[in-house]
Amino acid sequence: MKILIVEDDLSSRKLLFKFMSKYGECDITLDGMEGLDAYLIALDEGEAYDLVCLDIMMPKVDGVKVLKTIREIEKQKNIENNKKVKIIMTTALNDADLVKSIFNNGCEVYATKPIDIKKMDLVMEKLNFKKIE
């Protein structure tokens, strides 16, 4: 499995990398613009990501804009629903309108920071991702 972590906070980035590495190969970007670049490169090379962990509050391009852009790209390229990248949004914010917005824009999971590893294991199981043996 191929995973993209888009996170500007060092401690969150390290935690997600350590956790997600149990599930597959992880790439890391530091902001939304780099995240979109990595997503597009992987898609163009025929090695699309299976999962994107996306922080909401980032410099340059925020996570909500990245989410909307990814879903628009998938729509333009006629990517079937079962082949679309799964997206987990992470944030320190607890805003009901924001949560509603990201789900309406195609996010599968919303996780508040600090990340709870036990809950993330359940999330990965729910998304049908298995740990690497």
Biotite code that builds the C-alpha atoms (Angstrom):
import biotite.structure as struc

atoms = struc.array([
    struc.Atom([0.000, 0.000, 0.000], chain_id="A", res_id=1, res_name="MET", atom_name="CA", element="C"),
    struc.Atom([1.157, 3.503, -0.824], chain_id="A", res_id=2, res_name="LYS", atom_name="CA", element="C"),
    struc.Atom([0.490, 6.323, 1.672], chain_id="A", res_id=3, res_name="ILE", atom_name="CA", element="C"),
    struc.Atom([0.977, 10.085, 1.452], chain_id="A", res_id=4, res_name="LEU", atom_name="CA", element="C"),
    struc.Atom([1.284, 12.114, 4.665], chain_id="A", res_id=5, res_name="ILE", atom_name="CA", element="C"),
    struc.Atom([0.670, 15.851, 4.189], chain_id="A", res_id=6, res_name="VAL", atom_name="CA", element="C"),
    struc.Atom([1.509, 17.485, 7.516], chain_id="A", res_id=7, res_name="GLU", atom_name="CA", element="C"),
    struc.Atom([3.345, 20.684, 8.465], chain_id="A", res_id=8, res_name="ASP", atom_name="CA", element="C"),
    struc.Atom([3.732, 19.894, 12.186], chain_id="A", res_id=9, res_name="ASP", atom_name="CA", element="C"),
    struc.Atom([6.905, 17.899, 12.915], chain_id="A", res_id=10, res_name="LEU", atom_name="CA", element="C"),
    struc.Atom([5.601, 15.891, 15.878], chain_id="A", res_id=11, res_name="SER", atom_name="CA", element="C"),
    struc.Atom([2.364, 14.939, 14.086], chain_id="A", res_id=12, res_name="SER", atom_name="CA", element="C"),
    struc.Atom([4.349, 14.070, 10.952], chain_id="A", res_id=13, res_name="ARG", atom_name="CA", element="C"),
    struc.Atom([6.699, 11.775, 12.913], chain_id="A", res_id=14, res_name="LYS", atom_name="CA", element="C"),
    struc.Atom([3.803, 10.078, 14.733], chain_id="A", res_id=15, res_name="LEU", atom_name="CA", element="C"),
    struc.Atom([1.847, 9.494, 11.529], chain_id="A", res_id=16, res_name="LEU", atom_name="CA", element="C"),
    struc.Atom([4.931, 8.242, 9.684], chain_id="A", res_id=17, res_name="PHE", atom_name="CA", element="C"),
    struc.Atom([5.755, 5.744, 12.441], chain_id="A", res_id=18, res_name="LYS", atom_name="CA", element="C"),
    struc.Atom([2.145, 4.553, 12.638], chain_id="A", res_id=19, res_name="PHE", atom_name="CA", element="C"),
    struc.Atom([1.388, 4.438, 8.906], chain_id="A", res_id=20, res_name="MET", atom_name="CA", element="C"),
    struc.Atom([4.666, 2.677, 8.083], chain_id="A", res_id=21, res_name="SER", atom_name="CA", element="C"),
    struc.Atom([3.099, -0.442, 9.620], chain_id="A", res_id=22, res_name="LYS", atom_name="CA", element="C"),
    struc.Atom([0.598, -0.379, 6.750], chain_id="A", res_id=23, res_name="TYR", atom_name="CA", element="C"),
    struc.Atom([2.714, 0.505, 3.754], chain_id="A", res_id=24, res_name="GLY", atom_name="CA", element="C"),
    struc.Atom([5.252, 2.719, 2.035], chain_id="A", res_id=25, res_name="GLU", atom_name="CA", element="C"),
    struc.Atom([4.944, 6.325, 3.224], chain_id="A", res_id=26, res_name="CYS", atom_name="CA", element="C"),
    struc.Atom([5.852, 9.567, 1.493], chain_id="A", res_id=27, res_name="ASP", atom_name="CA", element="C"),
    struc.Atom([5.844, 12.842, 3.415], chain_id="A", res_id=28, res_name="ILE", atom_name="CA", element="C"),
    struc.Atom([5.179, 16.389, 2.283], chain_id="A", res_id=29, res_name="THR", atom_name="CA", element="C"),
    struc.Atom([5.236, 19.524, 4.436], chain_id="A", res_id=30, res_name="LEU", atom_name="CA", element="C"),
    struc.Atom([2.384, 21.574, 2.975], chain_id="A", res_id=31, res_name="ASP", atom_name="CA", element="C"),
    struc.Atom([-0.649, 21.363, 0.720], chain_id="A", res_id=32, res_name="GLY", atom_name="CA", element="C"),
    struc.Atom([1.160, 22.444, -2.445], chain_id="A", res_id=33, res_name="MET", atom_name="CA", element="C"),
    struc.Atom([3.807, 19.713, -2.032], chain_id="A", res_id=34, res_name="GLU", atom_name="CA", element="C"),
    struc.Atom([1.032, 17.239, -1.230], chain_id="A", res_id=35, res_name="GLY", atom_name="CA", element="C"),
    struc.Atom([-0.812, 18.019, -4.441], chain_id="A", res_id=36, res_name="LEU", atom_name="CA", element="C"),
    struc.Atom([2.425, 17.750, -6.427], chain_id="A", res_id=37, res_name="ASP", atom_name="CA", element="C"),
    struc.Atom([3.191, 14.331, -4.906], chain_id="A", res_id=38, res_name="ALA", atom_name="CA", element="C"),
    struc.Atom([-0.380, 13.137, -5.543], chain_id="A", res_id=39, res_name="TYR", atom_name="CA", element="C"),
    struc.Atom([-0.260, 14.234, -9.206], chain_id="A", res_id=40, res_name="LEU", atom_name="CA", element="C"),
    struc.Atom([3.181, 12.739, -9.838], chain_id="A", res_id=41, res_name="ILE", atom_name="CA", element="C"),
    struc.Atom([2.109, 9.382, -8.388], chain_id="A", res_id=42, res_name="ALA", atom_name="CA", element="C"),
    struc.Atom([-1.098, 9.428, -10.432], chain_id="A", res_id=43, res_name="LEU", atom_name="CA", element="C"),
    struc.Atom([0.765, 10.319, -13.646], chain_id="A", res_id=44, res_name="ASP", atom_name="CA", element="C"),
    struc.Atom([3.305, 7.530, -13.027], chain_id="A", res_id=45, res_name="GLU", atom_name="CA", element="C"),
    struc.Atom([0.513, 4.971, -12.586], chain_id="A", res_id=46, res_name="GLY", atom_name="CA", element="C"),
    struc.Atom([1.392, 4.475, -8.922], chain_id="A", res_id=47, res_name="GLU", atom_name="CA", element="C"),
    struc.Atom([-1.504, 6.279, -7.246], chain_id="A", res_id=48, res_name="ALA", atom_name="CA", element="C"),
    struc.Atom([-1.703, 6.572, -3.490], chain_id="A", res_id=49, res_name="TYR", atom_name="CA", element="C"),
    struc.Atom([-4.119, 4.301, -1.648], chain_id="A", res_id=50, res_name="ASP", atom_name="CA", element="C"),
    struc.Atom([-4.366, 6.653, 1.328], chain_id="A", res_id=51, res_name="LEU", atom_name="CA", element="C"),
    struc.Atom([-3.696, 10.331, 2.022], chain_id="A", res_id=52, res_name="VAL", atom_name="CA", element="C"),
    struc.Atom([-3.384, 11.631, 5.593], chain_id="A", res_id=53, res_name="CYS", atom_name="CA", element="C"),
    struc.Atom([-4.103, 15.311, 5.244], chain_id="A", res_id=54, res_name="LEU", atom_name="CA", element="C"),
    struc.Atom([-3.753, 18.060, 7.852], chain_id="A", res_id=55, res_name="ASP", atom_name="CA", element="C"),
    struc.Atom([-6.371, 20.789, 7.558], chain_id="A", res_id=56, res_name="ILE", atom_name="CA", element="C"),
    struc.Atom([-4.407, 23.827, 8.750], chain_id="A", res_id=57, res_name="MET", atom_name="CA", element="C"),
    struc.Atom([-1.289, 24.204, 6.596], chain_id="A", res_id=58, res_name="MET", atom_name="CA", element="C"),
    struc.Atom([0.612, 27.025, 4.914], chain_id="A", res_id=59, res_name="PRO", atom_name="CA", element="C"),
    struc.Atom([0.270, 27.794, 1.190], chain_id="A", res_id=60, res_name="LYS", atom_name="CA", element="C"),
    struc.Atom([-2.703, 25.504, 0.463], chain_id="A", res_id=61, res_name="VAL", atom_name="CA", element="C"),
    struc.Atom([-4.880, 24.213, 3.316], chain_id="A", res_id=62, res_name="ASP", atom_name="CA", element="C"),
    struc.Atom([-6.089, 20.634, 3.607], chain_id="A", res_id=63, res_name="GLY", atom_name="CA", element="C"),
    struc.Atom([-9.674, 21.400, 2.607], chain_id="A", res_id=64, res_name="VAL", atom_name="CA", element="C"),
    struc.Atom([-8.494, 22.889, -0.699], chain_id="A", res_id=65, res_name="LYS", atom_name="CA", element="C"),
    struc.Atom([-6.228, 19.869, -1.245], chain_id="A", res_id=66, res_name="VAL", atom_name="CA", element="C"),
    struc.Atom([-9.163, 17.520, -0.568], chain_id="A", res_id=67, res_name="LEU", atom_name="CA", element="C"),
    struc.Atom([-11.407, 19.377, -3.027], chain_id="A", res_id=68, res_name="LYS", atom_name="CA", element="C"),
    struc.Atom([-8.652, 19.444, -5.656], chain_id="A", res_id=69, res_name="THR", atom_name="CA", element="C"),
    struc.Atom([-7.937, 15.714, -5.340], chain_id="A", res_id=70, res_name="ILE", atom_name="CA", element="C"),
    struc.Atom([-11.628, 14.883, -5.707], chain_id="A", res_id=71, res_name="ARG", atom_name="CA", element="C"),
    struc.Atom([-11.920, 17.209, -8.717], chain_id="A", res_id=72, res_name="GLU", atom_name="CA", element="C"),
    struc.Atom([-8.893, 15.567, -10.373], chain_id="A", res_id=73, res_name="ILE", atom_name="CA", element="C"),
    struc.Atom([-10.427, 12.128, -9.793], chain_id="A", res_id=74, res_name="GLU", atom_name="CA", element="C"),
    struc.Atom([-13.678, 13.356, -11.348], chain_id="A", res_id=75, res_name="LYS", atom_name="CA", element="C"),
    struc.Atom([-11.879, 14.802, -14.395], chain_id="A", res_id=76, res_name="GLN", atom_name="CA", element="C"),
    struc.Atom([-9.930, 11.566, -14.883], chain_id="A", res_id=77, res_name="LYS", atom_name="CA", element="C"),
    struc.Atom([-13.104, 9.459, -14.459], chain_id="A", res_id=78, res_name="ASN", atom_name="CA", element="C"),
    struc.Atom([-11.585, 7.455, -11.618], chain_id="A", res_id=79, res_name="ILE", atom_name="CA", element="C"),
    struc.Atom([-14.128, 4.933, -10.360], chain_id="A", res_id=80, res_name="GLU", atom_name="CA", element="C"),
    struc.Atom([-15.356, 5.296, -6.770], chain_id="A", res_id=81, res_name="ASN", atom_name="CA", element="C"),
    struc.Atom([-13.697, 2.064, -5.626], chain_id="A", res_id=82, res_name="ASN", atom_name="CA", element="C"),
    struc.Atom([-10.345, 3.289, -7.024], chain_id="A", res_id=83, res_name="LYS", atom_name="CA", element="C"),
    struc.Atom([-10.400, 6.764, -5.460], chain_id="A", res_id=84, res_name="LYS", atom_name="CA", element="C"),
    struc.Atom([-7.795, 7.522, -2.831], chain_id="A", res_id=85, res_name="VAL", atom_name="CA", element="C"),
    struc.Atom([-9.017, 7.246, 0.774], chain_id="A", res_id=86, res_name="LYS", atom_name="CA", element="C"),
    struc.Atom([-8.487, 10.464, 2.712], chain_id="A", res_id=87, res_name="ILE", atom_name="CA", element="C"),
    struc.Atom([-8.063, 10.895, 6.464], chain_id="A", res_id=88, res_name="ILE", atom_name="CA", element="C"),
    struc.Atom([-8.236, 14.538, 7.544], chain_id="A", res_id=89, res_name="MET", atom_name="CA", element="C"),
    struc.Atom([-6.453, 15.547, 10.757], chain_id="A", res_id=90, res_name="THR", atom_name="CA", element="C"),
    struc.Atom([-6.721, 18.768, 12.741], chain_id="A", res_id=91, res_name="THR", atom_name="CA", element="C"),
    struc.Atom([-6.546, 20.327, 16.172], chain_id="A", res_id=92, res_name="ALA", atom_name="CA", element="C"),
    struc.Atom([-9.795, 22.182, 15.390], chain_id="A", res_id=93, res_name="LEU", atom_name="CA", element="C"),
    struc.Atom([-13.128, 20.956, 16.692], chain_id="A", res_id=94, res_name="ASN", atom_name="CA", element="C"),
    struc.Atom([-15.564, 22.717, 14.367], chain_id="A", res_id=95, res_name="ASP", atom_name="CA", element="C"),
    struc.Atom([-18.845, 21.013, 13.427], chain_id="A", res_id=96, res_name="ALA", atom_name="CA", element="C"),
    struc.Atom([-19.277, 23.063, 10.222], chain_id="A", res_id=97, res_name="ASP", atom_name="CA", element="C"),
    struc.Atom([-15.755, 22.163, 9.124], chain_id="A", res_id=98, res_name="LEU", atom_name="CA", element="C"),
    struc.Atom([-16.368, 18.459, 9.764], chain_id="A", res_id=99, res_name="VAL", atom_name="CA", element="C"),
    struc.Atom([-19.592, 18.586, 7.742], chain_id="A", res_id=100, res_name="LYS", atom_name="CA", element="C"),
    struc.Atom([-17.775, 20.394, 4.919], chain_id="A", res_id=101, res_name="SER", atom_name="CA", element="C"),
    struc.Atom([-14.933, 17.888, 4.634], chain_id="A", res_id=102, res_name="ILE", atom_name="CA", element="C"),
    struc.Atom([-17.292, 14.905, 4.619], chain_id="A", res_id=103, res_name="PHE", atom_name="CA", element="C"),
    struc.Atom([-19.399, 16.614, 1.941], chain_id="A", res_id=104, res_name="ASN", atom_name="CA", element="C"),
    struc.Atom([-16.207, 16.997, -0.103], chain_id="A", res_id=105, res_name="ASN", atom_name="CA", element="C"),
    struc.Atom([-15.274, 13.315, 0.026], chain_id="A", res_id=106, res_name="GLY", atom_name="CA", element="C"),
    struc.Atom([-13.249, 12.758, 3.172], chain_id="A", res_id=107, res_name="CYS", atom_name="CA", element="C"),
    struc.Atom([-13.573, 9.236, 4.623], chain_id="A", res_id=108, res_name="GLU", atom_name="CA", element="C"),
    struc.Atom([-12.312, 9.917, 8.157], chain_id="A", res_id=109, res_name="VAL", atom_name="CA", element="C"),
    struc.Atom([-11.829, 12.935, 10.419], chain_id="A", res_id=110, res_name="TYR", atom_name="CA", element="C"),
    struc.Atom([-9.323, 12.627, 13.293], chain_id="A", res_id=111, res_name="ALA", atom_name="CA", element="C"),
    struc.Atom([-8.629, 15.247, 15.943], chain_id="A", res_id=112, res_name="THR", atom_name="CA", element="C"),
    struc.Atom([-5.161, 15.910, 17.287], chain_id="A", res_id=113, res_name="LYS", atom_name="CA", element="C"),
    struc.Atom([-3.479, 14.650, 19.263], chain_id="A", res_id=114, res_name="PRO", atom_name="CA", element="C"),
    struc.Atom([-3.867, 11.471, 17.210], chain_id="A", res_id=115, res_name="ILE", atom_name="CA", element="C"),
    struc.Atom([-5.129, 8.490, 19.212], chain_id="A", res_id=116, res_name="ASP", atom_name="CA", element="C"),
    struc.Atom([-3.208, 5.456, 17.905], chain_id="A", res_id=117, res_name="ILE", atom_name="CA", element="C"),
    struc.Atom([-5.785, 2.926, 19.130], chain_id="A", res_id=118, res_name="LYS", atom_name="CA", element="C"),
    struc.Atom([-8.539, 4.787, 17.299], chain_id="A", res_id=119, res_name="LYS", atom_name="CA", element="C"),
    struc.Atom([-6.369, 5.025, 14.186], chain_id="A", res_id=120, res_name="MET", atom_name="CA", element="C"),
    struc.Atom([-5.921, 1.242, 14.215], chain_id="A", res_id=121, res_name="ASP", atom_name="CA", element="C"),
    struc.Atom([-9.723, 0.926, 14.188], chain_id="A", res_id=122, res_name="LEU", atom_name="CA", element="C"),
    struc.Atom([-9.963, 3.478, 11.376], chain_id="A", res_id=123, res_name="VAL", atom_name="CA", element="C"),
    struc.Atom([-7.460, 1.542, 9.272], chain_id="A", res_id=124, res_name="MET", atom_name="CA", element="C"),
    struc.Atom([-9.382, -1.667, 9.898], chain_id="A", res_id=125, res_name="GLU", atom_name="CA", element="C"),
    struc.Atom([-12.651, 0.051, 8.902], chain_id="A", res_id=126, res_name="LYS", atom_name="CA", element="C"),
    struc.Atom([-10.999, 1.231, 5.654], chain_id="A", res_id=127, res_name="LEU", atom_name="CA", element="C"),
    struc.Atom([-9.872, -2.386, 5.022], chain_id="A", res_id=128, res_name="ASN", atom_name="CA", element="C"),
    struc.Atom([-6.157, -1.615, 5.276], chain_id="A", res_id=129, res_name="PHE", atom_name="CA", element="C"),
    struc.Atom([-4.032, -4.389, 6.753], chain_id="A", res_id=130, res_name="LYS", atom_name="CA", element="C"),
    struc.Atom([-0.739, -4.124, 8.591], chain_id="A", res_id=131, res_name="LYS", atom_name="CA", element="C"),
    struc.Atom([2.332, -5.388, 6.795], chain_id="A", res_id=132, res_name="ILE", atom_name="CA", element="C"),
    struc.Atom([3.444, -8.735, 8.190], chain_id="A", res_id=133, res_name="GLU", atom_name="CA", element="C"),
])
